[in-house]
Amino acid sequence: MTGAAKVFLASLDETQSKAARFEFKNAERENWHFIPMDREGVRFDSLKPHQQHLAFGLLGTGLSQKGLLTATQIMTLEQILRDRGGDPEVRNTEKYSIAIFGEPSESGVWGWRFEGHHLSLNFSILGDKVVGMPAFFGTNPAELREGPLKGLRPLGEIEDAARSLAGELMKAGKSPVFSMEAPKEILTAQDSKASAQKVEGITSDKLNGEEIKKLLGLIQTVAEFQRKELINEALHMISTTQRKKLHFAWAGSLERNGGHYFRIQGVDFIIEYANTQNDANHAHLVWRDLKNDFARDALKKHYEEGH
């Protein structure tokens, strides 16, 4: 990751470098969004082709092959919306920005962000420790129902797995449904610091071994967007010491094309998914660390130990 960031920065001219670089403690580092707006950082459409390749190379150090594929599909959807009459400036497959915070170093503290409409991927690095939260993926449309890409559902596997689990729990008399009306949006929104949500639905201490296995499998499916080296420690904690302290909550319709929302919350993380807009064909997915988004907890310990 450090090597890829250094090579990317070295490829930039003076103007591009000025746009891309920020002090690590700049408040912009935690100013994340997923709506179609102008971002700080160096924009993709200001990069030459070889620089764009290097930018994707950096993105590939934080995302798995699956995650990188999903990110590029999400960017492609902007062209679909543009072809349907969307504003060419707003619906732009190159309206994504990269920001580097601090100086990339194998032993120091630094970070970077890749962000645009429906993508906000944030990485904080403390020596050999990397925190990749918050991580947001969105799709509009959630499913392409016509055209040459008909059937494309970048987040479909996650939605289907969650719906299947909710249906099975309903049949077993362990309903995760806390409301017949889904929230219009993920409840943690675009807040810099995520808040734990009310424990609703079903808690994992009420589930049998097979049901817990499926819940952990759903979490794993979301986690697979990131490189396993970055997420394995968190997954290990979730599947061992936290496995009986999870809750799975569903709201809205259980039908494929009905508006719905679900979340999985543990001791220190929350995953939210909402598909309610555009007749339930516009989905948002986020993974937040309730203590360590933007490496807050790790940085606190780092500075305490350093002084």
C-alpha positions in Angstrom: 0.0 0.0 0.0 2.8 2.4 0.9 4.7 1.5 -2.3 1.6 2.0 -4.5 0.9 5.4 -2.8 4.4 6.6 -3.4 4.4 5.6 -7.0 1.0 7.3 -7.6 2.2 10.5 -6.0 5.5 10.4 -8.0 3.4 10.3 -11.2 1.6 13.6 -10.4 2.6 17.0 -11.7 2.8 20.0 -9.3 -0.9 21.0 -9.7 -2.1 17.4 -9.3 0.1 16.8 -6.3 -1.1 20.0 -4.5 -4.7 18.8 -5.0 -4.0 15.3 -3.8 -1.9 16.0 -0.6 -3.2 17.0 2.8 -1.7 17.0 6.3 -2.7 13.9 8.2 -4.5 15.9 10.9 -6.5 17.9 8.4 -10.2 17.6 9.3 -10.9 16.7 5.7 -9.7 13.2 6.5 -12.9 12.4 8.3 -15.2 14.4 6.0 -16.6 11.5 4.1 -19.7 11.4 1.8 -21.4 9.1 -0.6 -23.7 11.6 -2.5 -22.8 13.0 -6.0 -20.9 16.1 -4.9 -17.5 17.7 -5.5 -14.7 16.2 -3.4 -11.4 17.4 -2.2 -8.4 15.5 -3.7 -7.2 15.0 -7.2 -10.0 14.0 -9.6 -9.8 11.1 -11.9 -10.7 13.2 -14.9 -7.6 15.4 -14.3 -5.4 12.3 -14.4 -3.7 11.0 -17.5 -4.3 7.3 -18.5 -1.2 6.0 -16.9 -1.9 7.9 -13.7 -5.4 6.4 -13.6 -3.9 2.9 -13.8 -1.6 3.7 -10.9 -4.7 5.0 -8.9 -6.5 1.7 -9.5 -3.3 0.0 -8.4 -3.5 1.8 -5.1 -7.2 1.0 -4.8 -6.3 -2.7 -5.3 -4.0 -2.7 -2.2 -7.1 -1.9 0.0 -9.7 -3.9 -1.8 -9.9 -7.6 -2.8 -10.4 -8.7 -6.4 -14.1 -8.9 -5.6 -14.1 -5.4 -4.0 -12.2 -3.8 -6.8 -14.6 -5.4 -9.4 -17.6 -4.1 -7.4 -16.1 -0.6 -7.2 -15.6 -0.4 -10.9 -19.1 -1.7 -11.6 -20.5 1.1 -9.3 -18.5 3.7 -11.2 -19.8 2.2 -14.5 -23.4 2.8 -13.3 -22.8 6.5 -13.4 -22.7 6.2 -17.2 -26.0 4.2 -17.2 -27.6 7.1 -15.3 -26.0 9.6 -17.7 -27.4 7.7 -20.7 -30.8 7.9 -19.2 -30.7 11.6 -19.2 -28.7 12.4 -16.1 -26.6 15.6 -15.8 -23.3 14.8 -17.6 -21.3 16.6 -14.9 -23.0 14.9 -12.0 -23.3 11.5 -13.7 -19.6 11.2 -14.5 -17.6 7.9 -14.3 -14.5 10.0 -13.6 -16.0 12.2 -10.9 -14.0 10.3 -8.2 -11.1 11.7 -6.2 -8.1 10.4 -4.4 -6.7 12.2 -1.3 -3.5 11.3 0.5 -3.2 12.4 4.1 0.4 12.6 5.5 3.4 11.1 3.9 3.2 7.4 2.9 5.6 5.5 5.1 6.2 2.0 6.2 6.6 3.0 9.8 4.8 6.3 10.1 1.2 7.4 10.3 -0.7 8.4 7.1 -3.9 7.7 5.3 -5.8 7.9 2.0 -9.3 8.0 0.5 -10.9 7.0 -2.7 -14.3 8.7 -3.0 -17.1 9.7 -5.3 -20.8 8.9 -5.8 -21.6 5.7 -4.0 -18.0 4.9 -3.1 -16.2 6.1 0.0 -13.2 3.9 0.9 -11.0 5.2 3.7 -7.7 3.8 4.9 -5.7 4.8 7.9 -2.2 3.4 8.3 -0.1 3.2 11.5 3.1 1.4 10.6 2.0 -2.2 9.8 -1.6 -1.7 11.0 -4.3 -0.7 8.5 -7.8 0.4 9.3 -10.2 0.4 6.3 -13.3 2.0 7.8 -15.7 3.5 7.1 -16.3 1.6 3.9 -19.3 2.5 1.8 -20.6 0.9 -1.5 -23.8 2.0 -3.2 -25.6 1.1 -6.4 -28.1 3.0 -8.5 -29.8 1.1 -10.0 -29.3 -1.8 -7.6 -30.3 -4.1 -10.5 -30.0 -3.4 -14.2 -33.3 -4.6 -15.7 -32.7 -3.8 -19.3 -29.9 -3.2 -21.8 -26.6 -5.1 -22.5 -25.8 -5.2 -18.7 -29.2 -6.6 -17.8 -29.0 -8.6 -14.6 -26.0 -6.7 -13.1 -26.4 -6.5 -9.3 -23.2 -5.4 -7.7 -24.6 -5.9 -4.1 -27.0 -8.6 -5.0 -25.2 -11.4 -3.3 -25.3 -9.6 0.0 -29.0 -8.7 -0.3 -30.0 -12.2 -1.3 -28.1 -13.8 1.6 -29.6 -11.4 4.2 -33.1 -11.9 2.8 -32.6 -15.7 2.9 -31.4 -15.6 6.5 -34.3 -13.4 7.5 -36.8 -15.7 5.9 -35.4 -18.8 7.5 -35.4 -17.2 11.0 -39.1 -16.1 10.4 -40.0 -19.8 9.7 -38.1 -20.8 12.8 -40.1 -18.4 15.0 -37.1 -16.1 15.6 -38.2 -13.1 13.6 -35.6 -10.4 13.0 -38.2 -8.0 11.7 -38.5 -4.9 14.0 -40.7 -2.8 11.6 -42.8 -3.3 8.5 -41.6 0.0 7.2 -38.0 0.3 6.3 -35.9 3.4 7.2 -35.4 5.5 4.1 -31.6 5.5 4.6 -28.8 3.9 6.6 -29.2 5.2 10.1 -25.5 6.0 10.6 -25.9 8.4 7.6 -22.6 10.2 6.7 -21.7 11.0 10.3 -18.0 11.3 11.0 -18.5 9.2 14.1 -21.0 6.3 13.9 -23.4 5.7 16.7 -24.5 2.3 17.9 -28.2 1.6 17.0 -30.9 0.2 19.3 -30.7 -3.6 19.7 -33.7 -4.9 17.7 -34.6 -7.9 15.7 -32.9 -11.1 16.9 -29.8 -11.5 19.1 -27.3 -14.2 18.3 -27.6 -15.8 21.7 -31.1 -16.9 20.6 -29.7 -18.6 17.5 -28.6 -22.2 17.1 -25.2 -23.2 15.7 -26.3 -23.4 12.1 -28.1 -20.0 12.2 -25.1 -18.3 13.8 -23.0 -19.9 11.0 -25.2 -18.3 8.4 -25.1 -14.9 10.1 -21.3 -15.1 10.3 -21.3 -16.1 6.6 -23.3 -12.9 5.8 -20.8 -10.8 7.6 -18.0 -12.6 5.7 -19.7 -11.8 2.4 -19.6 -8.1 3.2 -16.0 -8.3 4.5 -14.8 -9.9 1.3 -14.7 -6.5 -0.4 -11.5 -5.7 1.6 -8.2 -7.6 1.3 -8.3 -10.4 3.8 -5.1 -9.1 5.5 -6.9 -6.0 6.6 -10.1 -7.6 7.8 -9.1 -11.0 9.2 -8.4 -9.8 12.7 -11.8 -8.2 13.0 -13.5 -11.3 11.6 -11.7 -13.5 14.0 -13.0 -11.4 17.0 -16.5 -11.5 15.6 -16.6 -15.2 15.1 -15.0 -16.0 18.5 -15.5 -13.6 21.4 -18.3 -11.7 19.9 -20.4 -14.5 18.2 -23.0 -14.5 21.0 -23.1 -10.7 21.1 -24.4 -9.9 17.7 -27.9 -8.7 16.6 -29.5 -9.0 13.2 -32.4 -6.6 12.4 -34.7 -6.4 9.4 -37.3 -3.8 8.4 -39.6 -3.5 5.5 -40.6 -6.1 2.9 -39.1 -9.6 2.6 -40.1 -9.6 -1.1 -37.3 -9.2 -3.7 -38.6 -5.9 -5.1 -39.9 -4.4 -1.9 -38.2 -1.7 0.1 -36.1 -3.1 2.9 -33.3 -2.4 5.4 -31.1 -4.7 7.6 -28.3 -4.3 9.9 -25.8 -6.5 11.8 -24.3 -4.9 14.9 -21.7 -6.3 17.3 -19.7 -5.0 20.2 -17.7 -2.6 18.1 -19.0 -2.6 14.5 -22.2 -2.1 12.5 -23.1 -3.1 9.0 -26.1 -1.4 7.4 -27.9 -2.0 4.1 -30.8 0.0 2.8 -32.6 -0.6 -0.5 -35.7 1.7 -0.5 -35.2 4.5 -3.0 -36.3 4.3 -6.7 -38.9 1.6 -6.0 -36.4 -0.4 -4.0 -33.8 -0.3 -6.8 -31.2 1.9 -5.2 -29.0 0.3 -2.5 -26.6 1.6 0.1 -24.2 -0.6 2.1 -21.8 0.5 4.8 -19.4 -1.1 7.4 -18.5 1.2 10.3 -16.2 0.6 13.3 -17.9 2.0 16.3 -14.6 2.7 18.0 -12.0 2.7 15.4 -13.3 4.5 12.2 -10.4 6.5 10.8 -8.2 4.5 13.2 -9.4 6.8 16.1 -8.9 4.2 18.8 -5.6 3.0 17.4 -4.3 6.5 17.0 -5.2 7.4 20.6 -3.2 4.4 21.8 -0.3 5.2 19.4 0.0 8.8 20.7 -0.3 7.7 24.3 2.5 5.2 23.9 4.6 7.6 21.9 4.6 10.2 24.6 
